[in-house]
Protein backbone atom coordinates (compact mmCIF):
# COMPACT_ATOMS: atom_id res chain seq x y z
CA UNK A 1 0.00 0.00 0.00
CA UNK A 2 1.49 3.31 -0.97
CA UNK A 3 1.18 6.68 0.72
CA UNK A 4 -1.60 7.82 -1.63
CA UNK A 5 -3.77 4.82 -0.75
CA UNK A 6 -3.23 5.36 2.98
CA UNK A 7 -4.09 9.04 2.60
CA UNK A 8 -7.20 8.19 0.57
CA UNK A 9 -8.43 5.78 3.30
CA UNK A 10 -7.85 8.38 6.03
CA UNK A 11 -9.58 11.02 3.92
CA UNK A 12 -12.57 8.73 3.51
CA UNK A 13 -12.74 8.21 7.28
CA UNK A 14 -12.52 11.98 7.87
CA UNK A 15 -15.29 12.72 5.35
CA UNK A 16 -17.62 10.34 7.18
CA UNK A 17 -16.80 12.17 10.40
CA UNK A 18 -17.67 15.48 8.75
CA UNK A 19 -20.97 14.08 7.53
CA UNK A 20 -21.79 13.02 11.08
CA UNK A 21 -20.85 16.49 12.36
CA UNK A 22 -23.16 18.14 9.82
CA UNK A 23 -25.95 15.75 10.78
CA UNK A 24 -25.51 16.61 14.45
CA UNK A 25 -25.47 20.32 13.63
CA UNK A 26 -28.73 20.04 11.71
CA UNK A 27 -30.33 18.13 14.58
CA UNK A 28 -29.13 20.73 17.08
CA UNK A 29 -30.55 23.55 14.96
CA UNK A 30 -33.90 21.79 14.59
CA UNK A 31 -34.11 21.23 18.34
CA UNK A 32 -33.14 24.85 19.03
CA UNK A 33 -35.91 25.97 16.66
CA UNK A 34 -38.44 23.70 18.40
CA UNK A 35 -37.40 25.08 21.80
CA UNK A 36 -37.63 28.65 20.52
CA UNK A 37 -41.15 27.99 19.23
CA UNK A 38 -42.14 26.46 22.59
CA UNK A 39 -40.69 29.44 24.47
CA UNK A 40 -42.48 31.89 22.20
CA UNK A 41 -45.83 30.13 22.63
CA UNK A 42 -45.39 29.84 26.41
CA UNK A 43 -44.37 33.49 26.73
CA UNK A 44 -47.35 34.57 24.65
CA UNK A 45 -49.75 32.51 26.79
CA UNK A 46 -48.27 33.89 30.01
CA UNK A 47 -48.58 37.47 28.78
CA UNK A 48 -52.18 36.95 27.67
CA UNK A 49 -53.10 35.37 31.00
CA UNK A 50 -51.28 38.09 32.96
CA UNK A 51 -53.00 40.81 30.96
CA UNK A 52 -56.41 39.24 31.59
CA UNK A 53 -55.65 38.93 35.29
CA UNK A 54 -54.44 42.51 35.57
CA UNK A 55 -57.54 43.79 33.77
CA UNK A 56 -59.77 41.85 36.14
CA UNK A 57 -57.90 43.14 39.21
CA UNK A 58 -58.04 46.75 37.97
CA UNK A 59 -61.80 46.63 37.41
CA UNK A 60 -62.73 45.35 40.90
CA UNK A 61 -63.80 47.71 43.64
CA UNK A 62 -63.82 45.33 46.58
CA UNK A 63 -60.56 43.82 47.94
CA UNK A 64 -62.37 40.53 48.54
CA UNK A 65 -62.95 40.23 44.81
CA UNK A 66 -59.18 40.47 44.25
CA UNK A 67 -58.72 37.48 46.56
CA UNK A 68 -61.37 35.59 44.62
CA UNK A 69 -59.64 36.37 41.32
CA UNK A 70 -56.31 35.14 42.69
CA UNK A 71 -57.81 31.96 44.06
CA UNK A 72 -56.31 28.52 44.17
CA UNK A 73 -57.83 27.52 40.86
CA UNK A 74 -56.06 30.40 39.10
CA UNK A 75 -52.76 29.46 40.70
CA UNK A 76 -53.34 25.80 39.89
CA UNK A 77 -54.04 26.68 36.26
CA UNK A 78 -50.74 28.58 36.10
CA UNK A 79 -48.97 25.61 37.67
CA UNK A 80 -50.58 23.20 35.23
CA UNK A 81 -49.52 25.46 32.38
CA UNK A 82 -45.93 25.43 33.69
CA UNK A 83 -45.99 21.63 34.01
CA UNK A 84 -47.34 21.24 30.46
CA UNK A 85 -44.59 23.52 29.17
CA UNK A 86 -41.96 21.49 31.04
CA UNK A 87 -43.31 18.26 29.50
CA UNK A 88 -43.07 19.73 26.01
CA UNK A 89 -39.50 20.90 26.61
CA UNK A 90 -38.59 17.49 28.02
CA UNK A 91 -40.03 15.78 24.95
CA UNK A 92 -37.98 17.96 22.60
CA UNK A 93 -34.84 17.29 24.64
CA UNK A 94 -35.58 13.57 24.84
CA UNK A 95 -36.14 13.34 21.07
CA UNK A 96 -32.96 15.33 20.47
CA UNK A 97 -30.99 13.10 22.81
CA UNK A 98 -32.22 9.98 21.01
CA UNK A 99 -31.27 11.43 17.64
CA UNK A 100 -27.86 12.50 18.97
CA UNK A 101 -27.27 9.05 20.51
CA UNK A 102 -28.16 7.36 17.22
CA UNK A 103 -25.75 9.59 15.30
CA UNK A 104 -23.00 9.00 17.88
CA UNK A 105 -23.51 5.22 17.67
CA UNK A 106 -23.52 5.25 13.87
CA UNK A 107 -20.43 7.47 13.75
CA UNK A 108 -18.52 5.30 16.19
CA UNK A 109 -19.46 2.21 14.20
CA UNK A 110 -18.35 3.87 10.95
CA UNK A 111 -15.07 5.02 12.46
CA UNK A 112 -14.39 1.59 13.90
CA UNK A 113 -15.16 -0.10 10.59
CA UNK A 114 -13.10 2.43 8.66
CA UNK A 115 -10.11 2.11 10.97
CA UNK A 116 -10.38 -1.69 10.97
CA UNK A 117 -10.46 -1.71 7.18
CA UNK A 118 -7.47 0.63 7.11
CA UNK A 119 -5.52 -1.53 9.61
CA UNK A 120 -6.30 -4.68 7.62
CA UNK A 121 -5.15 -3.02 4.39
CA UNK A 122 -1.92 -1.80 6.00
CA UNK A 123 -1.27 -5.22 7.56
CA UNK A 124 -1.90 -7.03 4.29
CA UNK A 125 0.48 -4.78 2.38
CA UNK A 126 3.12 -4.43 5.09
CA UNK A 127 6.67 -5.27 4.11
CA UNK A 128 8.36 -8.37 5.51
CA UNK A 129 9.91 -7.89 8.94
CA UNK A 130 7.39 -5.29 10.11
CA UNK A 131 5.57 -7.71 12.41
CA UNK A 132 6.71 -5.94 15.61
CA UNK A 133 5.58 -2.56 14.27
CA UNK A 134 2.22 -3.99 13.17
CA UNK A 135 1.72 -5.63 16.54
CA UNK A 136 2.32 -2.39 18.43
CA UNK A 137 0.16 -0.53 15.90
CA UNK A 138 -2.71 -2.97 16.43
CA UNK A 139 -2.33 -2.61 20.21
CA UNK A 140 -2.58 1.17 19.91
CA UNK A 141 -5.58 0.75 17.64
CA UNK A 142 -7.23 -1.53 20.21
CA UNK A 143 -6.75 1.15 22.85
CA UNK A 144 -8.32 3.74 20.55
CA UNK A 145 -11.31 1.46 20.00
CA UNK A 146 -11.75 1.15 23.75
CA UNK A 147 -11.77 4.94 23.93
CA UNK A 148 -14.61 4.98 21.39
CA UNK A 149 -16.55 2.46 23.46
CA UNK A 150 -15.97 4.48 26.63
CA UNK A 151 -17.25 7.57 24.85
CA UNK A 152 -20.31 5.65 23.68
CA UNK A 153 -21.02 4.44 27.22
CA UNK A 154 -20.46 7.91 28.69
CA UNK A 155 -22.78 9.54 26.16
CA UNK A 156 -25.53 7.01 26.86
CA UNK A 157 -25.15 7.61 30.59
CA UNK A 158 -25.28 11.38 30.07
CA UNK A 159 -28.48 11.07 28.03
CA UNK A 160 -30.06 8.82 30.66
CA UNK A 161 -29.11 11.30 33.39
CA UNK A 162 -30.55 14.23 31.41
CA UNK A 163 -33.85 12.38 30.91
CA UNK A 164 -33.96 11.41 34.59
CA UNK A 165 -33.37 15.04 35.62
CA UNK A 166 -36.12 16.23 33.28
CA UNK A 167 -38.54 13.66 34.72
CA UNK A 168 -37.62 14.70 38.27
CA UNK A 169 -38.22 18.37 37.41
CA UNK A 170 -41.68 17.56 36.06
CA UNK A 171 -42.49 15.49 39.15
CA UNK A 172 -41.28 18.33 41.41
CA UNK A 173 -43.51 20.88 39.67
CA UNK A 174 -46.49 18.54 39.82
CA UNK A 175 -45.77 17.82 43.49
CA UNK A 176 -45.69 21.52 44.29
CA UNK A 177 -48.97 22.06 42.46
CA UNK A 178 -50.55 19.23 44.44
CA UNK A 179 -49.26 20.68 47.72
CA UNK A 180 -50.63 24.14 46.92
CA UNK A 181 -53.99 22.65 45.98
CA UNK A 182 -54.06 20.49 49.10
CA UNK A 183 -53.09 23.39 51.37
CA UNK A 184 -55.61 25.75 49.80
CA UNK A 185 -58.56 23.35 49.83
CA UNK A 186 -59.13 23.44 53.63
CA UNK A 187 -58.67 27.23 53.64
CA UNK A 188 -61.31 27.76 50.97
CA UNK A 189 -63.70 25.43 52.78
CA UNK A 190 -63.18 27.43 55.97
CA UNK A 191 -64.02 30.67 54.18
CA UNK A 192 -67.17 29.22 52.65
CA UNK A 193 -68.47 27.88 55.95
CA UNK A 194 -67.76 31.13 57.82
Buried (B, 14 or more C-beta within 10 A) or exposed (E): BEEEEBEEBEEEBEEBBEBBEEBBEEBEEBBEEBBEEBEEEBEEEBEEBEEEBEEBEEEEEEEEEEEBBEEBEBBBEBBEBBBBBBBBBBEBBBBBBEBBBEBBEBBBEBBBEBBEEBBEBBBEEBEEEEEEEEEEBEEEBEEEBEEBEEEBEEBBEEBEEBBEEBEEBBEEBBEEBEEBBEEBEEEEEEEEEE
